Amino acid sequence: MTSLSPVIADTGLMWPALRLALATAVIVLLLLGLRRALPRFAPASLAQWRERPFVEVLGRQHVAPRNALVMVQVEGRRLLLSENPDGYRLITEMEGPGPADANSSLRVHATRSGETQ
């Protein structure tokens, strides 16, 4: 006769372990099925919310080595922010329709004394 390990020989521990493994497999399969089925049954508004970001960066213009102007759109509002090492500050909320190229509204035209544009 061959001797079996104590864990295998003790059928009292084998069946609970087998039941635990089967229950875990069933739960994993249910979660995978739910993950696959949920996008098909989700309402269209949920799909649009997932595709569109909450905050959209429209443009960024650096005005100094560690400073920049940033135009963002948040829920349809266009905001001009100042970015620096300390964080962000609201400069103004832009009104009216935006330009086709948001960076064009952030261009900084520096003029030196004596030069004209």
Backbone as CSV, one residue per row, in Angstrom:
resi,resn,N_x,N_y,N_z,CA_x,CA_y,CA_z,C_x,C_y,C_z
1,MET,0.815,-1.178,0.000,0.000,0.000,0.000,0.861,1.245,0.000
2,THR,0.416,2.216,-0.745,1.157,3.475,-0.745,0.501,4.415,0.252
3,SER,1.328,5.216,0.839,0.769,6.163,1.810,0.464,7.479,1.108
4,LEU,-0.689,8.019,1.365,-1.102,9.299,0.797,-0.772,10.402,1.788
5,SER,-0.630,11.604,1.265,-0.364,12.712,2.172,-1.572,12.912,3.079
6,PRO,-1.372,13.468,4.255,-2.488,13.621,5.186,-3.626,14.472,4.642
7,VAL,-3.325,15.460,3.786,-4.373,16.332,3.272,-5.263,15.567,2.300
8,ILE,-4.661,14.775,1.410,-5.444,14.020,0.437,-6.181,12.872,1.124
9,ALA,-5.517,12.233,2.076,-6.134,11.099,2.756,-7.338,11.536,3.581
10,ASP,-7.290,12.751,4.104,-8.391,13.248,4.925,-9.446,13.860,4.007
11,THR,-10.445,13.059,3.646,-11.475,13.549,2.726,-12.306,14.661,3.344
12,GLY,-12.212,14.840,4.637,-12.935,15.924,5.283,-12.424,17.286,4.862
13,LEU,-11.167,17.405,4.446,-10.611,18.680,3.980,-10.664,18.822,2.462
14,MET,-10.769,17.698,1.750,-10.749,17.758,0.296,-12.041,18.356,-0.257
15,TRP,-13.191,17.944,0.244,-14.453,18.434,-0.295,-14.676,19.916,-0.040
16,PRO,-14.385,20.454,1.149,-14.537,21.915,1.297,-13.596,22.701,0.386
17,ALA,-12.390,22.202,0.173,-11.454,22.882,-0.728,-11.967,22.837,-2.158
18,LEU,-12.527,21.707,-2.559,-13.078,21.583,-3.907,-14.292,22.491,-4.086
19,ARG,-15.141,22.554,-3.095,-16.306,23.452,-3.153,-15.872,24.910,-3.232
20,LEU,-14.842,25.276,-2.473,-14.331,26.650,-2.508,-13.788,26.990,-3.889
21,ALA,-13.043,26.066,-4.500,-12.494,26.295,-5.835,-13.607,26.446,-6.860
22,LEU,-14.626,25.607,-6.782,-15.749,25.704,-7.717,-16.540,26.999,-7.530
23,ALA,-16.758,27.387,-6.289,-17.478,28.637,-6.028,-16.693,29.838,-6.544
24,THR,-15.392,29.812,-6.373,-14.550,30.910,-6.880,-14.607,30.955,-8.406
25,ALA,-14.566,29.805,-9.043,-14.635,29.761,-10.507,-15.976,30.297,-11.007
26,VAL,-17.058,29.952,-10.338,-18.378,30.444,-10.739,-18.452,31.962,-10.596
27,ILE,-17.940,32.493,-9.503,-17.966,33.951,-9.295,-17.133,34.661,-10.345
28,VAL,-15.954,34.141,-10.665,-15.103,34.760,-11.685,-15.806,34.742,-13.039
29,LEU,-16.437,33.631,-13.381,-17.156,33.560,-14.655,-18.336,34.525,-14.696
30,LEU,-19.052,34.668,-13.591,-20.154,35.628,-13.540,-19.651,37.062,-13.710
31,LEU,-18.541,37.392,-13.077,-17.982,38.742,-13.208,-17.519,39.014,-14.636
32,LEU,-16.890,38.048,-15.269,-16.472,38.222,-16.658,-17.677,38.383,-17.582
33,GLY,-18.725,37.606,-17.344,-19.940,37.735,-18.146,-20.610,39.084,-17.950
34,LEU,-20.641,39.560,-16.724,-21.228,40.871,-16.430,-20.429,41.983,-17.086
35,ARG,-19.111,41.859,-17.052,-18.247,42.876,-17.673,-18.478,42.933,-19.176
36,ARG,-18.740,41.802,-19.758,-18.971,41.752,-21.191,-20.378,42.215,-21.563
37,ALA,-21.363,41.917,-20.736,-22.754,42.235,-21.057,-23.135,43.664,-20.695
38,LEU,-22.487,44.256,-19.715,-22.881,45.582,-19.240,-22.818,46.656,-20.320
39,PRO,-21.762,46.749,-21.128,-21.758,47.796,-22.164,-22.885,47.647,-23.176
40,ARG,-23.353,46.439,-23.409,-24.439,46.234,-24.372,-25.768,46.748,-23.848
41,PHE,-25.974,46.669,-22.546,-27.254,47.060,-21.963,-27.222,48.436,-21.308
42,ALA,-26.051,49.094,-21.288,-25.945,50.417,-20.668,-26.676,51.439,-21.531
43,PRO,-27.306,52.424,-20.914,-27.984,53.460,-21.706,-26.975,54.294,-22.493
44,ALA,-27.459,54.906,-23.551,-26.584,55.696,-24.428,-25.950,56.859,-23.686
45,SER,-26.672,57.459,-22.746,-26.101,58.597,-22.013,-24.899,58.168,-21.187
46,LEU,-24.919,56.966,-20.660,-23.780,56.463,-19.899,-22.586,56.259,-20.813
47,ALA,-22.829,55.775,-22.022,-21.746,55.575,-22.977,-21.137,56.909,-23.391
48,GLN,-21.971,57.930,-23.588,-21.439,59.248,-23.949,-20.628,59.834,-22.810
49,TRP,-21.080,59.645,-21.569,-20.348,60.172,-20.419,-18.991,59.509,-20.319
50,ARG,-18.925,58.225,-20.641,-17.670,57.507,-20.535,-16.702,57.966,-21.616
51,GLU,-17.191,58.315,-22.811,-16.330,58.702,-23.912,-15.835,60.140,-23.792
52,ARG,-16.631,61.007,-23.206,-16.266,62.426,-23.127,-15.664,62.735,-21.764
53,PRO,-14.470,63.340,-21.749,-13.845,63.640,-20.458,-14.567,64.774,-19.739
54,PHE,-14.468,64.777,-18.424,-15.087,65.820,-17.612,-14.397,67.155,-17.861
55,VAL,-13.075,67.156,-17.887,-12.290,68.359,-18.153,-11.499,68.110,-19.426
56,GLU,-11.635,69.011,-20.386,-10.917,68.883,-21.645,-9.963,70.070,-21.785
57,VAL,-8.693,69.789,-21.993,-7.693,70.845,-22.186,-7.756,71.261,-23.648
58,LEU,-8.123,72.522,-23.887,-8.253,73.031,-25.246,-6.941,73.570,-25.781
59,GLY,-6.117,74.112,-24.912,-4.845,74.668,-25.356,-3.976,75.073,-24.186
60,ARG,-2.678,75.194,-24.475,-1.709,75.578,-23.451,-0.646,76.449,-24.115
61,GLN,-0.327,77.567,-23.492,0.707,78.462,-24.009,1.664,78.790,-22.871
62,HIS,2.921,78.397,-23.034,3.922,78.697,-22.014,4.343,80.158,-22.137
63,VAL,4.346,80.870,-21.030,4.715,82.283,-21.032,6.009,82.518,-20.276
64,ALA,6.490,81.552,-19.543,7.746,81.614,-18.803,8.181,80.166,-18.573
65,PRO,9.420,79.945,-18.111,9.879,78.563,-17.952,8.955,77.667,-17.132
66,ARG,8.344,78.170,-16.083,7.489,77.329,-15.250,6.071,77.876,-15.135
67,ASN,5.679,78.730,-16.083,4.347,79.335,-16.071,3.691,79.171,-17.434
68,ALA,2.388,78.949,-17.415,1.659,78.774,-18.663,0.224,79.240,-18.487
69,LEU,-0.390,79.567,-19.618,-1.822,79.823,-19.668,-2.468,78.566,-20.230
70,VAL,-3.542,78.131,-19.613,-4.218,76.905,-20.026,-5.691,77.217,-20.215
71,MET,-6.219,76.835,-21.395,-7.645,76.985,-21.624,-8.268,75.603,-21.519
72,VAL,-9.268,75.485,-20.643,-9.944,74.208,-20.438,-11.438,74.395,-20.650
73,GLN,-12.104,73.285,-20.923,-13.557,73.300,-21.036,-14.104,72.327,-20.000
74,VAL,-14.980,72.858,-19.140,-15.587,72.061,-18.079,-17.095,72.219,-18.203
75,GLU,-17.783,71.139,-18.541,-19.237,71.144,-18.679,-19.736,72.292,-19.555
76,GLY,-19.062,72.515,-20.683,-19.481,73.545,-21.625,-18.944,74.936,-21.331
77,ARG,-18.315,75.137,-20.203,-17.738,76.451,-19.848,-16.261,76.455,-20.218
78,ARG,-15.818,77.526,-20.893,-14.398,77.669,-21.218,-13.743,78.559,-20.176
79,LEU,-12.682,78.045,-19.562,-11.989,78.767,-18.500,-10.535,78.986,-18.891
80,LEU,-10.034,80.187,-18.609,-8.622,80.487,-18.813,-7.949,80.418,-17.457
81,LEU,-6.970,79.522,-17.329,-6.284,79.295,-16.057,-4.826,79.679,-16.174
82,SER,-4.259,80.061,-15.053,-2.828,80.308,-14.947,-2.217,79.104,-14.248
83,GLU,-1.192,78.526,-14.865,-0.513,77.365,-14.286,0.885,77.791,-13.851
84,ASN,1.214,77.512,-12.600,2.553,77.800,-12.087,2.926,76.719,-11.087
85,PRO,4.142,76.739,-10.537,4.538,75.686,-9.600,3.644,75.580,-8.365
86,ASP,2.954,76.653,-8.017,2.076,76.622,-6.841,0.720,75.998,-7.143
87,GLY,0.383,75.841,-8.429,-0.903,75.267,-8.788,-1.562,76.041,-9.909
88,TYR,-2.880,76.000,-9.930,-3.672,76.665,-10.969,-4.526,77.756,-10.347
89,ARG,-4.737,78.844,-11.121,-5.624,79.929,-10.695,-6.515,80.311,-11.873
90,LEU,-7.761,80.597,-11.553,-8.699,81.028,-12.582,-8.405,82.473,-12.943
91,ILE,-8.211,82.739,-14.223,-8.017,84.110,-14.686,-9.360,84.689,-15.105
92,THR,-10.056,83.969,-16.000,-11.356,84.443,-16.451,-12.130,83.303,-17.098
93,GLU,-13.423,83.520,-17.229,-14.252,82.596,-17.986,-14.488,83.226,-19.346
94,MET,-14.202,82.494,-20.391,-14.315,83.010,-21.747,-15.774,82.948,-22.185
95,GLU,-16.230,83.990,-22.855,-17.607,84.075,-23.339,-17.623,83.889,-24.840
96,GLY,-18.763,83.480,-25.369,-18.933,83.375,-26.808,-18.329,82.108,-27.366
97,PRO,-18.542,81.907,-28.666,-18.006,80.700,-29.307,-16.492,80.761,-29.371
98,GLY,-15.883,79.611,-29.225,-14.428,79.543,-29.241,-13.885,79.466,-30.653
99,PRO,-12.618,79.798,-30.825,-12.010,79.700,-32.148,-11.843,78.237,-32.538
100,ALA,-11.646,78.010,-33.822,-11.450,76.640,-34.288,-10.191,76.055,-33.662
101,ASP,-9.154,76.856,-33.529,-7.905,76.427,-32.906,-7.783,77.172,-31.587
102,ALA,-7.966,76.460,-30.481,-7.936,77.108,-29.163,-6.570,77.689,-28.869
103,ASN,-5.510,77.111,-29.414,-4.175,77.651,-29.171,-4.011,79.027,-29.785
104,SER,-4.757,79.340,-30.849,-4.626,80.647,-31.479,-5.085,81.748,-30.533
105,SER,-6.033,81.454,-29.640,-6.476,82.472,-28.704,-5.522,82.608,-27.522
106,LEU,-4.576,81.690,-27.407,-3.616,81.760,-26.313,-2.251,82.275,-26.759
107,ARG,-2.124,82.636,-28.008,-0.831,83.111,-28.497,-0.435,84.389,-27.752
108,VAL,0.784,84.426,-27.376,1.301,85.600,-26.694,2.252,86.283,-27.653
109,HIS,1.923,87.500,-27.988,2.747,88.269,-28.906,3.566,89.269,-28.091
110,ALA,4.785,88.901,-27.880,5.671,89.785,-27.112,6.270,90.814,-28.059
111,THR,6.242,92.060,-27.658,6.845,93.105,-28.474,7.951,93.766,-27.672
112,ARG,9.014,94.027,-28.366,10.099,94.759,-27.727,9.907,96.238,-28.029
113,SER,10.528,97.070,-27.235,10.376,98.506,-27.464,10.930,98.859,-28.829
114,GLY,10.145,99.600,-29.569,10.560,100.036,-30.886,10.054,99.128,-32.004
115,GLU,9.596,97.923,-31.701,9.094,97.033,-32.726,7.585,97.151,-32.842
116,THR,7.071,96.971,-34.033,5.631,96.973,-34.256,5.219,95.632,-34.808
117,GLN,3.975,95.293,-34.624,3.484,94.032,-35.169,2.812,94.240,-36.472
